[in-house]
């Protein structure tokens, strides 16, 4: 979601899943989230993410938070 200044936090979950040959459903099961909630995050519609969720996703994907989230200025 773009901020007032045109900046946005983007979620790179699709690419990470593809690189690891994992489906969204499989990740949802591994991190104990509903598929619907993980899908909201993946599509960039989430307004927040808990650190515990971020930690679980990074654990399962073997990545750092900066691999998953990006700050972009338009």
C-alpha positions in Angstrom: 0.0 0.0 0.0 1.6 3.3 -1.1 2.2 5.9 1.6 1.3 9.6 1.3 4.8 10.2 -0.2 4.4 7.5 -2.9 6.6 5.1 -1.0 5.6 1.5 -0.4 6.6 -1.7 1.4 6.4 -4.6 -0.9 6.4 -8.3 -0.1 8.6 -10.6 -2.2 7.0 -13.8 -1.0 6.2 -15.2 -4.5 9.8 -15.1 -5.6 11.1 -16.7 -2.4 8.5 -19.5 -2.7 9.3 -20.1 -6.3 13.1 -20.2 -5.6 12.5 -22.8 -2.9 10.0 -24.9 -4.8 7.4 -24.4 -2.0 3.7 -23.6 -2.3 1.8 -21.0 -0.4 -0.3 -23.8 1.1 2.8 -25.6 2.3 4.2 -22.5 3.9 0.9 -21.7 5.6 0.9 -25.1 7.2 4.6 -24.8 8.3 4.1 -21.4 9.9 0.7 -22.2 11.3 -1.2 -19.4 9.5 -4.4 -19.7 7.5 -4.0 -19.7 3.8 -6.2 -16.6 3.6 -4.0 -14.6 6.0 -0.8 -15.6 4.2 -2.4 -14.7 0.9 -3.2 -11.2 2.2 0.4 -10.8 3.1 1.6 -12.1 -0.3 -0.6 -9.7 -2.3 0.6 -6.7 -0.3 -2.8 -6.0 1.3 -1.6 -6.6 4.9 -1.4 -3.5 7.0 1.0 -5.1 9.5 2.9 -8.3 10.2 3.8 -9.7 13.7 7.4 -10.3 14.4 6.6 -13.9 15.3 5.0 -14.4 11.9 8.0 -12.8 10.2 10.3 -14.9 12.2 8.4 -18.1 11.3 8.4 -17.3 7.6 12.1 -16.5 7.6 12.8 -19.7 9.5 10.9 -21.8 6.9 12.2 -20.0 3.9 15.8 -19.7 5.2 15.8 -16.0 4.5 16.3 -12.7 6.2 13.5 -10.1 6.7 15.1 -7.9 4.1 14.8 -10.8 1.6 11.0 -10.8 2.2 10.2 -7.1 2.5 11.4 -4.2 0.4 11.0 -0.4 0.7 10.3 1.2 -2.7 9.9 4.9 -3.6 7.8 5.6 -6.7 
